């Protein structure tokens, strides 16, 4: 079956589609491209279609100005107590500290003041974190130890939130650690989740893990957060890194594309309007602080970095809007999309080749654009329905490789087909003519017509063919003809001749058309004598009594394409050809002999042995044609030369080649 071109192509193309689908399925199942092509597209999507900032969150920056006021770093605990005291009139939902209070300070009175402020506020969430080398399993990050706030702070706190940050392979932070467990297996939730739960009146105690989801009962609807095996959740970033807001700027706390970020000192000094902080969840942490390396690149940070406190704000906003990006659309979806694209591309390339490949690229771009548009449209609602898969364009892009494989295979197949065509063509048309035809075709010059050329024409005719054929069955006769013509053609090719046609028991060969052949008359005669030697030797081996007579003539003739536009052939016509045909008469080119016209003899040189046969009248000519029998040229001699005729030829008994 595979020897048939169409069947083989179908099998190979089906295999390419299957391999493309299987490869995409495997890549998706192991997440092989999540850290390369897909991560790049993921970042592009998050940047192009960010979540909405809904003025539910504000960030209070522990910045250089605050440090300068308190005269030291780290700032004394009194600074945080002052902040909580200043925030109490604002009516905030929760105050989440991305600051660790793990050890006693050098001023116990400041620690006591902060503990009292935490208890008095009633809505403070303190940072904790895991320590040691983590392990990732069971939808949680497991640590050897934990760092917890001092007991005096925990007693008055509304909750504890984990602040472990896990950058990915390229140092970007695309997810937050949602569930952290210590040696005792007790779960601690991320700072953003604890703060969001308080803001949404969620019940963390009733939170549950179902498969790869963490479900948080909340108002007005529960939150459905996807977890990876290590307990992390992807963040749908709502705002890029943003500088501090200068108090008094027009409408600073109503921006739709950025969180309200103010200096901790400005809050303490009462410079922030109440409306900018009231009813919001507040995140407190280092921001615009010299010498503190708490910033990371994130998907939408471009060449900048985002402070850790902003990352927690974005994570909380993602929970508020109940929308969480998933790295890709899943193994089954990727497999089906790849199968579809592979089929579309393979069909287009099969039909249009390079144009089909280019069309496939355009289709892939359009397909990706539609995917992105659907993603954007599906994320416009204020509150989402949980996980939202980022289009798997990174997993679909490798289909281009399989399209290139398809195009390459088809081009190789076509090259082989051309080679086979040329080879097959050459069996029916002499290779030189085949090349002439194909060259004209490539140049767009394959048309009827020709040119005048100086050439030599040979006609050969089997002597006694009618008698010989009467004693043979058709198969034996055809085999005999093929045997002798095959041997003759090999000799013709050695002498640079071009077999123009066969006509039953006759053969026509030309020199110097379509390919230029120096000394073409001499080569034609040498070829004819060489063939006669081969025929005599072959006949001596037994079999039918086969002999040839050859007529050769040189001169000008029209060489070109003759026929109709739908069916043409390369040939030569003119008086030179007509004379060569007449010289094959059995009275002129006798058995095993080579007869030439005077024009040919004049071109052969002095090392020729010839016999003057006389002159023969040829139809269409007023003057007779002088003809000669050539018995030797150079070292090539006829093995069975005929004696001179008793009477010079005046008229051929047979008209010649038709």
C-alpha positions as MATLAB code, in Angstrom:
seq = 'XXXXXXXXXXXXXXXXXXXXXXXXXXXXXXXXXXXXXXXXXXXXXXXXXXXXXXXXXXXXXXXXXXXXXXXXXXXXXXXXXXXXXXXXXXXXXXXXXXXXXXXXXXXXXXXXXXXXXXXXXXXXXXXXXXXXXXXXXXXXXXXXXXXXXXXXXXXXXXXXXXXXXXXXXXXXXXXXXXXXXXXXXXXXXXXXXXXXXXXXXXXXXXXXXXXXXXXXXXXXXXXXXXXXXXXXXXXXXXXXXXXXXXXXXXXXXXXXXXXXXXXXXXXXXXXXXXXXXXXXXXXXXXXXXXXXXXXXXXXXXXXXXXXXXXXXXXXXXXXXXXXXXXXXXXXXXXXXXXXXXXXXXXXXXXXXXXXXXXXXXXXXXXXXXXXXXXXXXXXXXXXXXXXXXXXXXXXXXXXXXXXXXXXXXXXXXXXXXXXXXXXXXXXXXXXXXXXXXXXXXXXXXXXXXXXXXXXXXXXXXXXXXXXXXXXXXXXXXXXXXXXXXXXXXXXXXXXXXXXXXXXXXXXXXXXXXXXXXXXXXXXXXXXXXXXXXXXXXXXXXXXXXXXXXXXXXXXXXXXXXXXXXXXXXXXXXXXXXXXXXXXXXXXXXXXXXXXXXXXXXXXXXXXXXXXXXXXXXXXXXXXXXXXXXXXXXXXXXXXXXXXXXXXXXXXXXXXXXX';
ca = [
       0.000    0.000    0.000;
       2.826    2.432    0.918;
       4.329    2.090   -2.555;
       1.367    4.017   -3.940;
       2.047    7.697   -3.582;
      -1.419    8.816   -2.473;
      -1.773    6.018    0.045;
       1.714    6.682    1.387;
       1.020   10.399    1.722;
      -2.201    9.765    3.588;
      -0.451    7.396    5.976;
       2.443    9.774    6.652;
       0.191   12.821    7.085;
      -2.079   10.874    9.430;
       1.006    9.867   11.406;
       2.116   13.522   11.642;
      -1.308   14.560   12.951;
      -1.258   11.687   15.452;
       2.269   12.536   16.636;
       1.352   16.217   17.010;
      -1.670   15.305   19.135;
       0.206   12.762   21.253;
       3.095   15.169   21.831;
       0.730   17.962   22.890;
      -1.124   15.566   25.194;
       2.087   14.472   26.865;
       3.404   18.033   27.194;
       0.121   19.114   28.765;
      -0.039   16.158   31.144;
       3.395   16.919   32.609;
       3.139   20.717   32.296;
       6.234   20.725   30.097;
       5.548   24.155   28.585;
       4.121   25.873   31.665;
       7.589   27.272   32.361;
       8.351   28.372   28.812;
       5.953   29.152   25.948;
       2.805   28.958   28.015;
       4.212   31.060   30.850;
       5.090   33.800   28.344;
       1.553   33.787   26.963;
       0.137   33.533   30.501;
       1.980   36.717   31.472;
       0.759   38.427   28.308;
      -2.854   37.537   29.101;
      -2.650   38.691   32.706;
      -1.098   41.961   31.548;
      -3.569   42.483   28.683;
      -6.707   41.571   30.617;
      -6.071   42.449   34.288;
      -8.600   41.950   37.035;
     -10.595   44.950   38.173;
      -9.419   47.082   41.084;
     -12.630   47.728   43.005;
     -11.396   50.025   45.814;
     -11.743   47.317   48.433;
      -8.064   47.286   49.323;
      -5.488   49.891   50.325;
      -1.766   49.497   50.921;
       0.063   51.325   53.685;
       3.740   51.584   52.854;
       6.501   51.267   55.387;
       8.713   53.632   53.418;
      11.825   55.737   53.765;
       9.830   58.703   55.062;
       8.451   56.650   57.927;
      11.855   55.230   58.804;
      13.302   58.728   58.798;
      10.620   59.925   61.225;
      11.318   57.137   63.698;
      15.059   57.357   63.213;
      15.936   53.694   62.798;
      15.448   50.458   60.873;
      13.680   48.350   61.743;
      11.297   50.941   63.052;
      10.292   50.545   66.702;
       7.124   48.638   67.514;
       5.718   51.962   68.718;
       5.407   53.025   65.060;
       3.006   50.164   64.360;
       1.084   50.929   67.553;
       0.773   54.529   66.364;
      -0.493   53.288   62.977;
      -3.181   51.077   64.516;
      -4.271   53.930   66.772;
      -4.504   56.268   63.779;
      -6.459   53.672   61.741;
      -9.134   52.977   64.340;
     -11.349   55.936   63.399;
     -11.239   54.950   59.720;
     -13.429   51.883   60.213;
     -11.261   49.415   58.242;
     -12.403   45.823   57.645;
      -9.028   44.221   58.377;
      -5.410   45.277   58.846;
      -2.974   42.635   57.550;
       0.703   43.026   58.413;
       3.320   41.785   55.969;
       5.767   42.411   58.802;
       7.098   39.774   61.170;
       6.768   40.248   64.928;
       8.568   37.037   65.831;
      11.032   38.261   68.471;
      10.924   40.719   71.361;
      12.275   44.184   70.555;
      14.841   46.108   72.574;
      12.057   48.244   73.992;
       9.542   46.155   75.956;
       7.280   49.163   76.408;
       6.915   49.398   72.604;
       5.988   45.699   72.449;
       3.356   46.224   75.137;
       1.990   49.268   73.314;
       1.697   47.291   70.058;
       0.045   44.338   71.809;
      -2.522   46.684   73.335;
      -3.157   48.373   69.970;
      -3.634   44.991   68.253;
      -6.134   43.913   70.890;
      -7.929   47.240   70.797;
      -8.241   47.196   66.999;
      -9.754   43.707   66.930;
      -9.158   43.246   63.184;
      -5.385   42.788   62.931;
      -3.948   39.841   61.040;
      -0.314   39.048   61.773;
       2.290   37.422   59.574;
       3.707   33.945   60.160;
       5.832   31.720   57.952;
       7.271   28.259   57.533;
      10.989   27.624   57.998;
      13.370   25.020   56.659;
      13.195   23.063   53.418;
       9.569   22.669   52.340;
       7.898   19.656   50.766;
       4.951   19.944   48.409;
       2.197   17.368   48.601;
      -1.406   16.924   49.623;
      -2.407   20.399   48.393;
      -0.146   22.068   50.990;
       3.398   23.246   51.592;
       4.897   21.352   54.536;
       7.660   22.923   56.635;
      10.025   21.548   59.268;
       9.263   24.498   61.513;
       7.168   27.641   61.839;
       7.836   31.234   62.817;
       4.902   32.622   64.759;
       4.309   36.071   66.303;
       5.005   36.492   70.001;
       2.258   35.178   72.240;
       1.538   38.692   73.493;
       0.662   39.734   69.937;
      -1.211   36.561   68.973;
      -3.537   36.893   71.958;
      -5.177   40.026   70.562;
      -4.855   39.251   66.834;
      -7.841   38.392   64.656;
      -5.796   35.788   62.801;
      -2.470   34.649   61.430;
      -1.525   34.660   57.738;
       1.365   32.886   56.016;
       3.697   35.147   54.028;
       5.910   32.589   52.283;
       6.645   33.769   48.735;
       7.738   31.231   46.118;
       9.157   32.752   42.910;
       9.105   30.480   39.855;
      11.883   29.405   37.470;
      12.298   32.946   36.080;
      12.049   34.600   39.528;
       8.518   35.823   38.775;
       5.792   35.410   41.369;
       2.689   34.041   39.670;
       1.163   32.275   42.679;
       0.867   32.585   46.429;
       1.183   29.791   48.932;
      -2.401   29.377   50.090;
      -1.973   26.485   52.553;
       1.048   26.024   54.815;
       1.482   23.249   57.367;
       4.011   22.781   60.123;
       5.253   19.621   61.846;
       1.903   19.092   63.584;
      -0.037   19.177   60.286;
      -2.193   22.129   61.321;
      -3.073   24.293   58.292;
      -2.254   27.978   58.158;
      -3.656   30.057   55.334;
      -2.043   32.824   53.304;
      -2.152   36.384   54.611;
      -4.278   37.403   51.612;
      -6.800   34.611   52.215;
      -7.156   35.341   55.945;
      -7.668   39.043   55.224;
     -10.127   38.343   52.406;
     -12.078   35.890   54.542;
     -12.533   38.541   57.231;
     -13.551   41.136   54.628;
     -16.093   38.713   53.079;
     -17.335   37.386   56.415;
     -15.931   34.025   55.395;
     -15.560   31.103   57.761;
     -11.988   29.793   57.501;
     -12.748   27.157   60.088;
     -15.277   25.697   57.637;
     -12.939   25.901   54.636;
     -12.508   22.543   52.896;
     -10.373   20.995   50.175;
     -12.311   19.200   47.437;
     -10.025   17.628   44.862;
      -7.836   20.448   43.611;
     -10.043   23.211   45.046;
     -10.123   25.056   48.358;
     -13.705   26.083   49.101;
     -14.249   29.043   51.441;
     -17.807   29.737   52.659;
     -18.273   33.496   52.221;
     -20.817   36.168   51.371;
     -22.536   36.605   48.980;
     -21.139   33.336   47.576;
     -18.465   30.858   48.515;
     -15.007   31.212   46.994;
     -13.724   28.371   44.804;
      -9.909   28.582   44.718;
      -7.804   26.157   42.656;
      -4.785   24.619   44.393;
      -1.813   22.915   42.857;
      -0.278   19.868   44.503;
       1.797   22.102   46.765;
      -1.153   24.193   47.961;
      -0.468   27.323   45.865;
      -3.020   29.485   44.066;
      -2.380   31.535   40.940;
      -2.929   35.279   41.385;
      -5.056   37.189   38.910;
      -3.099   40.433   39.126;
      -5.314   43.489   39.086;
      -2.740   46.276   39.165;
       0.886   46.637   38.103;
       3.533   47.988   40.495;
       2.480   51.454   41.592;
       4.274   54.309   43.369;
       3.141   55.961   46.556;
       0.205   58.329   46.296;
       0.858   61.924   47.321;
      -1.799   63.103   49.769;
      -4.085   65.716   48.286;
      -3.866   64.438   44.702;
      -7.170   64.691   42.860;
      -9.262   61.600   43.491;
      -6.331   59.373   44.476;
      -8.412   56.710   46.183;
     -10.870   56.171   43.338;
      -8.440   55.006   40.651;
      -9.722   52.001   38.703;
      -6.360   50.625   37.653;
      -4.246   50.786   40.825;
      -4.429   50.151   44.545;
      -4.397   53.147   46.833;
      -0.857   53.125   48.269;
       0.047   55.721   50.930;
       2.904   56.298   53.315;
       2.512   54.907   56.812;
       3.663   58.258   58.149;
       0.902   60.118   56.282;
      -1.691   57.841   57.906;
      -0.171   58.370   61.354;
      -0.175   62.124   60.778;
      -3.845   62.059   59.743;
      -3.258   63.295   56.185;
      -5.350   60.639   54.470;
      -9.068   61.283   53.875;
     -11.293   58.874   55.762;
     -13.081   57.783   52.587;
      -9.819   56.446   51.186;
      -9.394   53.847   53.930;
     -12.837   53.301   55.408;
     -14.423   49.888   54.826;
     -11.261   48.600   53.153;
      -8.895   45.782   53.922;
      -5.492   47.276   54.641;
      -2.155   45.616   53.879;
       0.869   47.003   55.693;
       4.401   46.252   54.518;
       7.660   47.473   53.059;
       7.217   49.624   49.974;
       9.585   52.204   48.450;
      12.002   51.327   51.222;
      15.714   51.607   50.471;
      17.877   48.595   51.164;
      15.028   46.152   51.782;
      14.911   43.339   49.145;
      11.207   42.573   49.406;
      10.261   43.041   45.755;
       9.788   40.570   42.910;
       9.030   40.525   39.194;
       5.444   39.479   38.467;
       3.539   38.800   35.213;
       2.452   42.417   34.759;
       5.477   44.192   36.196;
       7.334   44.552   32.866;
      10.893   45.607   33.748;
       9.936   46.680   37.273;
       9.435   44.704   40.458;
       6.433   44.535   42.753;
       6.710   44.875   46.506;
       5.579   41.871   48.496;
       2.773   43.826   50.160;
       1.346   44.604   46.693;
       1.464   40.919   45.785;
      -0.685   40.125   48.827;
      -3.065   42.934   47.857;
      -3.410   41.468   44.363;
      -3.958   37.986   45.797;
      -6.720   39.317   48.051;
      -8.313   41.138   45.110;
      -8.296   37.864   43.173;
     -10.207   36.240   46.045;
     -12.623   39.184   46.291;
     -13.539   38.828   42.621;
     -13.531   34.998   42.875;
     -11.424   34.712   39.746;
      -8.209   32.690   39.609;
      -6.172   32.052   36.467;
      -5.273   28.466   35.640;
      -2.029   27.983   33.645;
      -3.690   26.194   30.726;
      -6.968   24.696   29.553;
      -6.189   21.122   30.533;
      -4.863   18.022   28.815;
      -8.037   17.002   26.974;
      -8.725   20.498   25.660;
      -5.128   20.911   24.489;
      -5.219   17.525   22.758;
      -8.461   18.325   20.913;
      -7.319   21.814   19.900;
      -3.990   20.468   18.665;
      -5.768   17.751   16.701;
      -8.025   20.356   15.101;
      -5.166   22.729   14.230;
      -2.958   19.905   12.974;
      -5.690   18.705   10.620;
      -6.448   22.231    9.383;
      -2.777   22.950    8.747;
      -2.013   19.606    7.113;
      -5.010   19.894    4.775;
      -4.072   23.479    3.837;
      -0.431   22.572    3.230;
      -1.396   19.475    1.246;
      -3.542   21.577   -1.057;
      -1.532   24.799   -1.256;
       1.974   23.929   -0.046;
       3.797   27.102    1.073;
       0.677   29.250    0.716;
      -1.147   26.684    2.840;
       1.571   26.935    5.491;
       1.277   30.729    5.534;
      -2.514   30.412    5.676;
      -2.071   28.029    8.621;
       0.016   30.621   10.467;
      -2.686   33.228    9.898;
      -5.342   30.787   11.062;
      -3.340   29.996   14.216;
      -2.982   33.712   14.924;
      -6.711   34.233   14.387;
      -7.531   31.189   16.526;
      -5.319   32.528   19.333;
      -6.907   35.973   19.049;
     -10.391   34.486   19.329;
      -9.275   32.461   22.369;
      -7.915   35.597   23.998;
     -11.054   37.566   23.128;
     -13.269   34.884   24.666;
     -11.083   34.908   27.773;
     -11.391   38.683   28.082;
     -15.154   38.579   27.537;
     -15.500   35.803   30.102;
     -13.699   37.830   32.773;
     -15.694   41.046   32.530;
     -18.207   40.254   35.250;
     -17.481   41.872   38.670;
     -17.621   38.487   40.403;
     -16.295   35.367   38.707;
     -17.121   31.695   39.083;
     -13.746   30.513   40.303;
     -10.919   29.169   38.150;
     -10.578   30.591   34.644;
      -8.212   28.822   32.273;
      -5.728   30.934   30.318;
      -5.848   29.962   26.616;
      -3.295   27.231   25.906;
      -1.629   29.106   23.052;
       1.807   28.132   24.336;
       0.866   24.477   23.905;
      -0.671   25.081   20.485;
       2.319   26.967   19.069;
       4.408   23.772   18.584;
       1.880   22.677   15.946;
       3.888   24.968   13.643;
       6.750   22.459   13.925;
       4.482   19.692   12.687;
       3.284   21.910    9.841;
       6.917   22.453    8.858;
       7.401   18.679    8.983;
       4.363   18.290    6.739;
       5.611   20.883    4.281;
       9.076   19.345    4.270;
       7.729   15.853    3.730;
       5.513   16.958    0.847;
       8.396   18.849   -0.762;
      10.625   15.774   -0.496;
       7.819   13.646   -1.873;
       7.424   16.055   -4.776;
      11.147   16.033   -5.460;
      11.057   12.250   -5.593;
       7.986   12.434   -7.829;
       9.772   14.856  -10.153;
      12.767   12.545  -10.268;
      10.499    9.602  -11.018;
       8.672   11.649  -13.638;
      11.906   12.650  -15.293;
      13.088    9.057  -15.214;
       9.798    7.789  -16.613;
       9.647   10.651  -19.112;
      13.125    9.718  -20.235;
      11.935    6.241  -21.145;
       9.520    7.696  -23.660;
      11.466   10.800  -24.603;
      15.238   11.005  -24.896;
      16.681   12.631  -21.723;
      18.031   15.578  -23.708;
      14.595   16.272  -25.155;
      12.987   15.752  -21.768;
      15.368   18.342  -20.290;
      14.630   20.739  -23.159;
      10.904   20.400  -22.564;
      11.213   20.934  -18.807;
      13.562   23.903  -19.240;
      11.090   25.536  -21.606;
       8.276   24.812  -19.160;
      10.148   26.424  -16.252;
      10.859   29.526  -18.349;
       7.272   29.709  -19.589;
       8.501   29.219  -23.155;
       6.886   25.874  -23.906;
       5.004   26.772  -27.063;
       4.646   25.626  -30.644;
       7.396   26.671  -33.075;
      11.091   26.165  -33.556;
      14.372   27.455  -34.901;
      16.644   26.721  -37.849;
      19.675   24.663  -36.853;
      22.523   22.865  -38.551;
      22.158   19.223  -37.620;
      22.613   15.627  -38.682;
      19.739   13.161  -38.948;
      19.973    9.366  -38.939;
      17.196    7.005  -39.973;
      17.465    3.276  -39.421;
      15.295    0.559  -40.878;
      15.233   -3.227  -40.292;
      15.796   -5.136  -43.484;
      13.270   -7.852  -44.250;
      11.033   -6.899  -41.336;
       7.831   -8.080  -43.002;
       9.255  -11.539  -43.691;
      10.753  -11.759  -40.212;
       7.522  -10.743  -38.493;
       5.470  -13.335  -40.333;
       7.344  -16.124  -38.559;
       6.996  -14.676  -35.012;
       4.206  -14.258  -32.560;
       3.615  -10.638  -31.455;
       5.296  -11.061  -28.069;
       8.473  -12.517  -29.562;
       8.534   -9.876  -32.256;
       8.196   -7.069  -29.713;
      10.878   -8.605  -27.510;
      13.232   -8.833  -30.492;
      12.673   -5.206  -31.453;
      13.188   -4.051  -27.877;
      16.380   -6.121  -27.630;
      17.959   -4.485  -30.655;
      16.592   -0.994  -30.073;
      17.807   -1.145  -26.460;
      21.352   -1.927  -27.550;
      21.250    0.716  -30.257;
      20.066    3.431  -27.862;
      22.965    2.741  -25.494;
      25.386    3.359  -28.377;
      23.441    6.465  -29.486;
      23.738    7.901  -25.981;
      27.505    7.324  -25.966;
      27.789    9.321  -29.163;
      25.575   12.163  -27.822;
      22.700   11.481  -30.195;
      19.049   12.140  -29.409;
      16.523    9.432  -30.210;
      13.619   11.390  -31.607;
      11.123    8.627  -32.311;
      10.437    4.986  -33.096;
       8.077    4.014  -35.867;
       7.527    0.288  -35.886;
      10.757   -1.173  -37.253;
      12.370    2.238  -37.778;
      14.307    4.638  -35.565;
      15.104    8.341  -35.992;
      18.095    9.965  -34.276;
      19.294   13.571  -34.452;
      22.530   15.334  -33.529;
      23.020   18.977  -32.574;
      19.382   19.407  -31.559;
      18.135   20.109  -29.005;
      21.599   19.865  -27.422;
      24.579   21.258  -29.279;
      27.020   18.521  -30.345;
      30.393   19.535  -31.815;
      31.355   17.616  -34.988;
      27.844   16.169  -35.139;
      28.160   14.639  -38.628;
      31.223   12.591  -37.667;
      29.621   11.427  -34.405;
      26.501   10.299  -36.290;
      28.519    8.190  -38.747;
      30.729    6.743  -35.990;
      27.571    5.861  -34.095;
      26.003    4.148  -37.120;
      29.127    2.043  -37.803;
      29.383    1.124  -34.118;
      25.754    0.003  -34.183;
      26.382   -2.124  -37.274;
      29.281   -3.821  -35.522;
      27.065   -4.472  -32.485;
      24.175   -5.798  -34.622;
      26.430   -8.212  -36.504;
      27.926   -9.453  -33.228;
      24.504   -9.813  -31.614;
      23.121  -11.670  -34.634;
      25.969  -14.151  -34.438;
      24.740  -15.217  -30.991;
      21.671  -16.768  -32.592;
      18.082  -15.772  -32.972;
      16.277  -13.964  -35.780;
      18.259  -12.771  -38.784;
      18.063   -9.052  -37.936;
      19.919   -6.428  -39.947;
      19.672   -2.677  -40.368;
      20.320   -0.098  -43.020;
      21.132    3.466  -41.953;
      20.661    6.676  -43.896;
      22.393    9.846  -42.650;
      22.221   13.416  -43.894;
      23.434   16.793  -42.616;
      22.250   20.306  -43.209;
      19.822   22.935  -41.956;
      16.380   22.022  -40.593;
      13.669   23.439  -38.359;
      13.926   22.029  -34.799;
      11.160   22.690  -32.309;
       7.742   21.765  -30.964;
       5.198   20.499  -33.462;
       1.534   19.560  -32.991;
      -1.163   21.307  -30.947;
      -1.142   23.059  -27.582;
      -2.800   20.074  -25.991;
      -0.439   17.559  -27.548;
       2.964   18.507  -28.955;
       6.300   16.819  -29.539;
       9.852   17.896  -30.203;
      10.948   17.071  -33.764;
      12.912   18.280  -36.777;
      11.507   18.957  -40.248;
      12.917   20.099  -43.574;
      14.725   18.950  -46.705;
      17.691   17.625  -44.716;
      15.375   15.300  -42.807;
      13.558   14.238  -45.970;
      16.837   13.287  -47.682;
      18.047   11.291  -44.689;
      14.767    9.395  -44.768;
      15.172    8.575  -48.460;
      18.698    7.294  -47.898;
      17.279    4.390  -45.865;
      15.962    2.862  -49.067;
      17.127   -0.757  -49.299;
      18.746    0.045  -52.661;
      20.930    2.701  -50.991;
      21.492    1.703  -47.359;
      21.771   -1.992  -47.999;
      21.840   -4.740  -45.378;
      24.336   -3.886  -42.596;
      25.415   -0.706  -44.394;
      25.580    3.013  -43.646;
      24.627    5.467  -46.403;
      25.296    9.196  -46.191;
      24.524   12.235  -48.314;
      27.245   14.369  -49.892;
      26.723   17.114  -47.263;
      27.550   14.643  -44.486;
      30.524   13.113  -46.284;
      32.006   16.566  -46.768;
      32.021   17.060  -42.963;
      33.729   13.772  -42.048;
      37.362   14.497  -42.796;
      40.014   12.471  -44.645;
      40.093    9.231  -42.572;
      37.014    7.840  -44.248;
      36.609    4.844  -46.533;
      33.538    5.286  -48.721;
      31.912    4.012  -51.893;
      30.157    6.332  -54.338;
      26.693    4.867  -54.815;
      25.610    7.355  -57.428;
      22.791    9.864  -57.370;
      19.176    9.310  -56.475;
      16.206   11.475  -57.359;
      14.255   12.477  -54.224;
      10.667   13.648  -54.298;
      10.531   17.416  -53.972;
      14.042   17.976  -55.363;
      14.889   18.871  -58.923;
      18.505   17.740  -58.605;
      19.473   14.178  -57.624;
      21.083   13.526  -54.231;
      24.583   12.104  -54.344;
      24.918    9.269  -51.834;
      27.813    7.253  -50.452;
      28.345    4.070  -48.490;
      30.734    4.610  -45.560;
      32.704    1.481  -44.623;
      35.169    3.054  -42.202;
      35.768    6.246  -40.268;
      38.896    6.450  -38.212;
      39.307    3.189  -36.294;
      35.655    2.167  -36.603;
      35.002   -0.088  -39.593;
      31.960   -1.932  -40.831;
      32.437   -5.668  -40.126;
      30.479   -6.649  -43.251;
      30.942   -4.009  -45.955;
      28.963   -4.482  -49.152;
      30.665   -4.276  -52.553;
      30.002   -1.339  -54.799;
      26.808   -1.688  -56.847;
      27.218   -2.964  -60.390;
      25.173   -0.039  -61.666;
      25.166    3.375  -59.954;
      21.872    4.127  -58.251;
      19.592    6.467  -60.096;
      16.305    5.788  -58.382;
      15.547    4.226  -55.019;
      13.315    1.177  -55.070;
      11.715    2.163  -51.772;
      10.718    5.705  -50.882;
      12.388    5.494  -47.478;
      11.375    6.231  -43.866;
       7.800    7.274  -43.084;
];
